[in-house]
Every structure is written in C-alpha cells, then in structure tokens.
Amino acid sequence: YLGQLSNLKHLEVSTVLYLDPKRDIGYYTDKGVAELAKCKLLEELTIGSIGMTNEAMPDIAKLTKLKRLNLFGCSNVTNKGIEKLKTLKSLQDLSIYEADITIGGLSFLNELSNLTNLNLDGVQQDNGVMDISKLTNLADITITTKRKRIDTEIVYEKLNNSDLACLAKLTKLRRVQIPGYG
C-alpha cells in the first residue's frame, strides 16, 4: 500500500527480517520494492532485507529524485545490482551495508557524480582495483571491508594501497574512514 502514497518523500523501513524463510513479507522483497517505485517523489529511502535481490535494484533506480539511499541487510544484492543504481543522478548520500559487493565492483558507482557521502560496510576484497575516481564531489567516505571473528579478534579483509590510490583524485574529500586498514 505504500506505493499508493504518491506524495511520499521520505521512507524508512528499519527492520531487517532474517527469519522469513520464504522471503515474502511485503516491502522487504523485490515485489515490494517494485511497488515503492511508484513513489516518484521519494528523496530519501532506507530499506533492506535478505528478501531483496538484484531484481529490486532497477526499481530503486526508477526513483530518480532520490538524494539519500540506505540499503542494509541485502546480502543477495551483488555488484550486478549496484550497477543498476547509476541512473540516480540526484543521489548525494549512499550507504550500503551487508550487500554482496566487491572492491572491483565499486567502479559502478562512478556515474553518481553528485555523491558527497559514501558509506560501505562489508565490502569484499576481490583483488580488483578500487576505482571511484569520478566521484569528484565526494567529501566523506567510509569503507569497511568484510570481517570475521577469529577467537576474540576481529579480522578485516585488507585493502591494497592500489585501492586507495584513486582517493588522491578526490580533492573535495574532508573525511576518510577505513576501519581495519593498516
């Protein structure tokens, strides 16, 4: 029913449903996101669950007025899905948590030229080279790589120096956070 709210500008669906084995609870699925694509005035969207896959991303990409997008708990969204977001030219703030994306796949974000804030959590090291050098308006970036617990220690997958080289081209950067780097 949320898709019927044609004047909706802000939507936050803040519960991740990991326990639904059929992945068919309303707006936590690809089908639900397809309904949200009718909300053409949306400027801010926070949504996610394991029920969302790459199939949901073209529908999110239809929300061309989005300025802020937070995707979380979307472990079935991959680089292929993130690539579909390139139509979101108004996007200024993008956060992606717990998706199945890689360092090499981040280059798909380069077409989001208005992006000023980028938060990525759980990015996998695929030994591709990170290239986000066309995000020239980026002022704030946090990249947290995939991590695992070994005994009592949390171990992060490593970023390579070559991954960070592209940051030198981002002259508007004022804040960089890379937990676990070094």
C-alpha positions in Angstrom: 0.0 0.0 0.0 2.9 2.4 0.4 3.2 2.5 -3.4 -0.1 4.4 -3.4 1.4 7.3 -1.4 2.3 9.3 -4.5 3.5 12.4 -2.5 5.8 10.4 -0.2 9.3 11.9 0.1 10.8 10.0 2.9 10.5 6.3 3.8 12.4 4.4 6.4 11.7 0.7 6.8 14.0 -0.1 9.7 13.6 -3.7 10.5 15.6 -6.4 8.8 13.7 -9.7 8.5 16.2 -12.5 8.6 13.7 -15.1 9.8 11.3 -15.2 6.9 12.3 -18.4 5.0 10.0 -17.6 2.1 11.3 -14.0 1.8 7.8 -12.8 1.0 6.9 -10.3 3.6 5.6 -7.2 1.8 8.1 -4.4 1.4 11.1 -6.4 2.2 11.1 -8.2 -1.1 11.7 -7.4 -4.8 8.0 -7.4 -5.3 7.5 -4.8 -2.5 10.3 -2.6 -3.9 8.5 -2.7 -7.3 5.5 -1.2 -5.6 7.7 1.5 -4.0 9.0 2.5 -7.4 5.5 4.2 -7.9 6.6 6.8 -5.3 8.3 9.0 -7.9 8.8 11.9 -5.4 10.9 9.9 -2.9 14.0 11.8 -1.9 15.1 9.5 1.0 14.8 5.8 1.2 16.1 3.4 3.9 15.3 -0.2 3.3 16.7 -3.7 3.3 16.4 -7.4 4.0 17.6 -10.7 2.7 14.4 -10.9 0.6 15.8 -8.1 -1.7 17.9 -9.2 -4.6 19.5 -7.7 -7.7 15.9 -7.8 -9.2 14.9 -4.9 -6.8 17.7 -2.5 -8.0 16.1 -1.5 -11.3 13.0 -0.5 -9.4 15.1 1.6 -6.9 16.8 3.1 -9.9 13.5 4.4 -11.2 13.4 6.7 -8.1 15.4 9.4 -9.8 14.6 12.1 -7.2 16.5 10.2 -4.5 19.0 12.2 -2.6 19.7 9.7 0.1 19.6 5.9 -0.2 20.4 3.5 2.6 20.4 -0.2 1.8 21.1 -2.7 4.6 20.9 -6.4 5.2 20.7 -7.0 1.4 23.1 -10.0 1.3 21.5 -11.1 -2.0 22.4 -7.8 -3.8 25.7 -8.1 -5.8 27.8 -5.8 -8.0 25.3 -6.5 -10.8 22.5 -5.0 -8.7 24.6 -2.0 -7.6 25.4 -1.2 -11.2 21.7 -0.5 -11.8 21.8 2.4 -9.5 23.8 4.6 -12.0 20.6 6.3 -13.0 20.3 8.0 -9.6 22.0 11.3 -10.7 20.5 13.3 -7.8 21.9 10.9 -5.2 24.1 12.7 -2.7 24.3 10.2 0.1 24.6 6.4 -0.4 25.1 3.8 2.3 25.2 0.1 1.6 25.6 -2.4 4.4 25.9 -6.1 4.2 25.4 -6.5 0.5 27.5 -8.9 -1.6 29.6 -6.3 -3.3 33.3 -6.2 -4.0 36.2 -3.7 -4.2 36.3 -4.0 -8.0 32.5 -3.6 -8.3 32.6 -0.1 -6.7 33.6 1.4 -10.0 29.9 1.0 -10.9 29.3 4.0 -8.6 31.4 6.4 -10.7 28.3 7.7 -12.6 26.8 9.1 -9.4 28.6 12.4 -9.9 26.6 14.3 -7.2 27.6 11.9 -4.4 29.1 13.7 -1.4 28.8 10.9 1.2 29.5 7.2 0.7 29.3 4.6 3.5 30.1 1.0 2.6 30.1 -1.9 5.0 31.1 -5.5 4.3 32.8 -4.9 1.0 34.7 -8.0 -0.1 38.3 -7.9 -1.4 38.2 -9.5 -4.8 41.8 -8.3 -5.8 40.2 -6.0 -8.3 41.4 -2.4 -8.0 39.0 0.1 -6.4 38.2 3.0 -8.7 35.8 5.6 -7.5 37.9 8.4 -9.0 35.0 10.0 -10.9 33.1 10.8 -7.6 34.7 14.2 -7.6 32.1 15.7 -5.3 32.8 13.2 -2.6 33.5 14.8 0.8 33.1 11.9 3.2 33.8 8.2 2.7 33.8 5.2 5.0 34.8 1.8 3.6 34.6 -1.2 5.9 35.7 -4.5 4.4 34.3 -7.9 5.2 35.4 -9.1 8.6 35.3 -12.3 10.6 36.0 -13.2 14.2 39.0 -15.4 14.9 38.8 -16.3 18.6 38.5 -12.9 20.3 39.9 -10.8 17.5 38.0 -9.2 14.6 40.0 -9.5 11.4 39.2 -7.3 8.3 39.9 -8.2 4.7 42.7 -5.9 3.6 42.5 -3.0 1.2 45.6 -2.7 -1.0 47.5 0.6 -1.4 46.4 0.5 -5.1 42.8 0.5 -4.0 43.4 3.8 -2.1 45.3 5.5 -5.0 42.0 6.7 -6.6 41.3 8.8 -3.4 44.1 11.2 -4.4 41.9 12.4 -7.3 39.0 13.3 -5.0 40.1 16.8 -4.0 36.9 17.6 -2.0 37.4 14.7 0.4 37.5 16.0 4.0 36.9 12.7 5.9 38.1 9.2 5.2 37.4 6.3 7.5 38.7 2.8 6.8 38.3 0.6 9.9 40.9 -2.2 10.0 43.2 -0.6 7.4 46.9 -0.8 8.2 
